[in-house]
């Protein structure tokens, strides 16, 4: 099992920056994709960014050029650098990890969620 712990989010002004981090710990064979989902008020959860184990990133169109995802495979951590934040980025952000266990089992681990609020 893998436990994911996210850093605190926060309140920032429009145009500001924030960096989220997520640390994985536990017993597992490997962690494959890692990334971040978010769910804004009254909205469905959406995939913001993901990164493969070989560091290939993907982004939601609306955050391209503003957000950067990175990971540290040694520390089992994933980061989300968010720049030029907009009020529409206000959401609870959840990190996730695709985990492989002994015996070939796979599952998705989730962080507890962290609130990011962007004021206009």
Backbone as a ProteinNet text record, in pm:
[ID]
protein_1_A
[PRIMARY]
XXXXXXXXXXXXXXXXXXXXXXXXXXXXXXXXXXXXXXXXXXXXXXXXXXXXXXXXXXXXXXXXXXXXXXXXXXXXXXXXXXXXXXXXXXXXXXXXXXXXXXXXXXXXXXXXXXXXXXXX
[TERTIARY]
83.9	0	87.3	34.4	107.1	23.6	87.5	23.8	77.4	-11.7	30.1	-7	91	68.5	101.4	4.6	22	62.4	130.1	160.2	35.2	40.3	-74.4	-86.8	-209.8	-232.8	-226.7	-323.2	-323.7	-410.5	-406.9	-481.1	-380.4	-397.3	-307.9	-389.7	-329.5	-395.6	-380.4	-473.4	-464.8	-330.3	-266.8	-134.7	-21.9	-54.7	45.4	86.2	174.5	228.6	214.1	211.9	204.4	265.9	333.2	391	333.2	278.4	227.1	326.1	334.1	415.8	336.2	376.8	307	410.8	415.2	514.8	448.5	506.9	455.7	542.9	479.5	552.6	473.4	545.1	476.5	551.5	482.1	540.9	482.4	568.8	521.2	638.6	606.3	711.1	756.8	660.5	695.8	576.5	608.5	505.9	517.7	411.9	414.7	374.1	261.9	221.4	191.4	224.6	184.8	124.6	42.1	-16	-110.3	-184.7	-275	-410.9	-516.1	-652.4	-695.3	-802.1	-861.5	-1012.7	-1078.6	-1223.5	-1263	-1310.7	-1355	-1499	-1543.6	-1681	-1782.4	-1868.6	-1971.6	-1920.9	-1797	-1738.4	-1701.8	-1683.3	-1637.5	-1486.5	-1440.9	-1296.7	-1232.5	-1117.9	-1048.1	-899.3	-838.8	-695.7	-620.3	-538.7	-463.5	-331.5	-257.3	-127.2	-87.3	-11.8	41.5	183.1	258	395.8	427	483.7	519.8	648.1	679.6	800.5	925.3	917.1	1032	1020.2	937.3	931.8	866.7	775.7	702.2	573.2	556.7	440.5	324	205.3	86.5	11.1	-58.9	-128.2	-268.5	-354.9	-484.8	-459.9	-536.6	-510.3	-509.5	-598.9	-613	-495.7	-409.4	-296	-163	-166	-41.7	25.8	156.4	231.6	229.6	142.4	136.2	177.9	144.5	175.1	287.6	369.3	475	472.9	465.6	469.1	608.2	653	782.3	774.3	871	871.4	1013.3	1026.4	1154.7	1131.1	1182.7	1157.5	1228.2	1335	1406.4	1325.7	1272.5	1195.8	1047.1	1004.8	863	776.9	820.1	747.3	706.8	595.9	552.5	521.1	551.2	536.2	449.1	381.9	307.3	337.8	415.1	443.8	336.7	264.3	152.5	184.9	197	224.1	106.6	104.7	-2.8	-140.2	-160	-285	-403.1	-514.9	-638.3	-748.7	-852	-961.8	-1021.1	-1022.2	-1075.5	-990	-869.7	-785	-823.7	-914.1	-959.4	-1023.3	-970.4	-1017.9	-948.5	-998.5	-923.4	-837.2	-709.3	-615.3	-577.8	-583.7	-554.4	-438.3	-337.6	-234.9	-273.7	-220	-246.8	-120	-119.6	-7.6	-57.4	-12.1	-39.9	61.2	13.5	101.4	97.1	214.4	224.6	270.1	196	227.1	284.3	332.3	377	262	295.9	193.5	129.2	180.5	130	5.1	-37.4	-156.8	-126	-226.2	-213.5	-332.4	-307.9	-419.7	-375.4	-471.6	-443	-454.8	-345.7	-345.4	-377.5	-441.9	-483.8	-434.5	-400.8	-373.2	-502.4	-489.3	-606.3	-674.1	-607.6	-663.1	-615.9	-590.1	-546.9	-615.4	-661.6	-739.1	-646.5	-673.6	-606.2	-715.4	-700.4	-797.6	-725.6	-775.7	-715.2	-816.1	-776.8	-865.2	-841	-947.3	-936.1	-898.8
-119.6	0	124.4	229.8	356.3	464	544.5	659.6	785.1	871.2	995.9	1112.5	1195.7	1312.2	1437.7	1526.7	1649.3	1764.6	1859.9	1982.5	2067.6	2167.1	2257.3	2344.4	2373	2466.6	2607.4	2688.4	2821.7	2916.6	3040.4	3149.3	3240.9	3260.4	3348.4	3442.8	3554.5	3649.3	3606.3	3649	3621.7	3669.7	3583.9	3615	3560.8	3512.8	3461	3318.8	3265.9	3131.3	3050.1	2919.9	2826.8	2695.2	2627.6	2497.3	2392.8	2288.8	2175.8	2060.4	1985.1	1864.6	1749.5	1629.1	1509.8	1400.1	1345.1	1243.2	1107.5	1008.8	872.5	787.9	705	613.2	484.1	376.5	249.6	135.9	26.2	-94.2	-117.4	-121.5	-138.1	-180.9	-227.5	-265.2	-142.7	-65.2	55.4	149.6	273.9	374.7	415.7	406	439.7	585.4	613.3	752.3	818.2	944.8	1028.5	1155.5	1221.9	1344.5	1411.3	1504	1587	1599.4	1576.6	1609.5	1731.1	1793.7	1899.4	1897.4	1948	1961.2	2096.8	2183	2315.5	2312.3	2419.5	2424.6	2407.5	2309.1	2284.2	2223.5	2177.1	2120.9	1975	1906.3	1768.3	1765.4	1653.4	1637.2	1626.8	1695.3	1691.8	1668.2	1602.3	1575.4	1701.1	1752.2	1874.7	1844.5	1749.6	1715.5	1577	1509	1378.3	1366.3	1276.3	1253.3	1105.2	1048.2	907.2	886.7	760.5	729.6	778.7	783.1	833.8	984	1050.5	1196.9	1262.9	1194.4	1253.5	1315.4	1449.5	1515.3	1532.4	1546.9	1585.5	1687.7	1779.1	1887.2	1908.2	1953	2004.6	2129	2144	2256.9	2391.4	2409.5	2540.3	2575.6	2478.8	2509.1	2504	2466.6	2461.1	2596.6	2596.4	2720.6	2790.8	2745	2807.1	2710	2583.9	2482.2	2391.1	2346	2251.2	2137.6	2015.6	1898.7	1837.3	1788.8	1720.7	1612.3	1522.2	1416.1	1374.4	1314.9	1261.1	1112.8	1028.1	884.2	822.1	883.8	831.1	858.1	977.8	1016.6	984.2	935.1	906.3	1030.6	1139	1264.5	1320.4	1392.5	1464.9	1608.2	1699.6	1842.1	1906.2	2013.9	2092.7	2239.4	2298.4	2441.5	2513.8	2601.4	2672.3	2820.9	2873.8	3016	3083	3213.3	3291.1	3235.6	3213.1	3152.3	3243	3178.8	3249.2	3202.6	3284	3241	3105.5	3074.2	2944.3	2827	2853	2745.6	2707.2	2783.2	2753	2615.4	2530.8	2392	2319.6	2200.7	2108.4	2024.3	2019.6	1947.2	1815.6	1708.6	1574.6	1515.3	1467	1393.4	1246.1	1177.2	1034.3	965.8	835.3	755.7	619.7	574.9	440.6	345.3	255.9	173.1	28.5	-32.4	-175.5	-245.6	-346.5	-423.3	-559.8	-629.9	-767.7	-851.1	-945.2	-1030.8	-969.8	-853.7	-791.2	-708.6	-686.5	-605.1	-456.9	-387.8	-244.2	-172.7	-53.4	29	173.9	263.1	406.5	456.7	513.8	575.3	723.5	777.9	919.1	992.7	1119.5	1206.1	1254.5	1326.1	1367.9	1490.2	1558.4	1678.9	1802.7	1907.3	2033	2148.3	2245.4	2355.8	2464.1	2502.3	2616.4	2717.2	2837.8	2943.4	3062	3106	3218.2	3332.9	3443.1	3558.1	3653	3717.4	3809	3948.4
0	0	0	-62.4	-69.7	-3.2	77.8	141.3	75.2	24.9	-39.2	52	80.8	166.3	88.4	78.4	2.6	92.8	34.1	105.8	114.4	200.1	212	88.4	50.7	-57.5	-2.2	-39.1	16.2	-62.4	-16.9	-80.5	-148.1	-277.9	-352.7	-437.2	-471.2	-559.3	-704.9	-786.2	-929	-982.2	-1063	-1114.8	-1029.9	-911.1	-819.6	-850.4	-766.4	-785.2	-658	-677.6	-566.1	-611.8	-520.7	-552.6	-459.3	-518.4	-441.4	-450.1	-342.9	-345.6	-286.2	-322.5	-276.5	-257.1	-137.5	-104.5	-86.8	-153.2	-142.9	-52.1	28.4	115.1	129	165.1	184.2	120	98.2	40.9	-97.6	-197.5	-333.6	-421.8	-540.7	-635.6	-714.2	-762.3	-837.6	-841.5	-868.8	-893.5	-1038.5	-1111.1	-1252.9	-1272.3	-1334.8	-1353.3	-1219.2	-1209.5	-1095.5	-1153.3	-1074.1	-1126.4	-1029.8	-1084.6	-1004	-1072.5	-996.8	-1035.8	-954.5	-998.2	-917.7	-934.2	-832.4	-838.6	-783.7	-873	-833.2	-785.3	-721.6	-670.8	-783.2	-769	-868.9	-997.9	-997.6	-1119.6	-1099.8	-1211.9	-1205.3	-1183.2	-1127.8	-1110.5	-1247.5	-1264.4	-1392.4	-1370.6	-1467.9	-1463	-1504.2	-1417	-1442	-1512.9	-1459.2	-1515.3	-1468.4	-1552.5	-1515.5	-1569.9	-1509.5	-1555.5	-1541.3	-1646.5	-1643.9	-1564.7	-1542.9	-1467.3	-1541.6	-1676.4	-1751.4	-1777.9	-1696.8	-1689.6	-1810.6	-1875.9	-1986.3	-1932	-1945	-1885.5	-1982.9	-1926.8	-2001.5	-1918.8	-1987.4	-1918.8	-1973.9	-1884.8	-1924.5	-2009.1	-2117.3	-2207	-2133.5	-2040.7	-1975.6	-1883.8	-1853.9	-1765.7	-1839.6	-1966.2	-2043.3	-2046.2	-2022.4	-2020.4	-1885.7	-1795.1	-1661.5	-1551.3	-1568.4	-1467.2	-1517.9	-1425.3	-1457.6	-1356.6	-1407.7	-1320.7	-1326	-1212	-1206	-1100	-1100.5	-1000.6	-967.7	-852.7	-806.3	-779.7	-867.2	-855.4	-735.6	-690.9	-573.7	-447.1	-436.8	-318.2	-330.5	-446.4	-470.9	-446.7	-507	-490.3	-626.3	-625.7	-744.2	-703	-792.9	-765.1	-872.9	-835.6	-933.1	-906.9	-995.9	-989.5	-1067.6	-999.5	-1062.1	-1066.7	-1185.8	-1205.9	-1275.1	-1269.3	-1334.4	-1298	-1170.9	-1125.8	-1153.5	-1183.4	-1216.7	-1121.6	-1103.1	-1014.7	-1054.4	-1184.8	-1229.4	-1184.7	-1134.7	-1082.7	-939.7	-881.5	-745.9	-741.4	-654.4	-649	-534.2	-506.1	-421.8	-515.7	-487.8	-572.2	-504.2	-583.5	-532.8	-612.4	-544.7	-617	-623.9	-723.2	-737.6	-786.4	-767.6	-815.8	-859.2	-972.5	-1020.1	-958.9	-874.9	-793.2	-839.1	-844.7	-872.3	-745.3	-707	-586.4	-623.4	-523.7	-542.3	-598.5	-684.1	-742.2	-864.3	-907	-1028.3	-1010.8	-886	-863.5	-887.7	-941.6	-965.5	-902.3	-851	-805.1	-804.9	-786.8	-783.2	-640.3	-591.8	-459.3	-472.6	-370.7	-372.3	-248.8	-269.4	-157.3	-93.8	17.6	94	33.6	-57.4	-117.4	-43	-118.8	-59.2	-132.1	-55.6	-113	-169.1	-292.5	-354.8	-390.9	-340.2	-367.2	-428.6	-542.5	-612.8	-611.5	-551.5	-542.4	-659.6	-703.5	-818.6	-773.5
[MASK]
++++++++++++++++++++++++++++++++++++++++++++++++++++++++++++++++++++++++++++++++++++++++++++++++++++++++++++++++++++++++

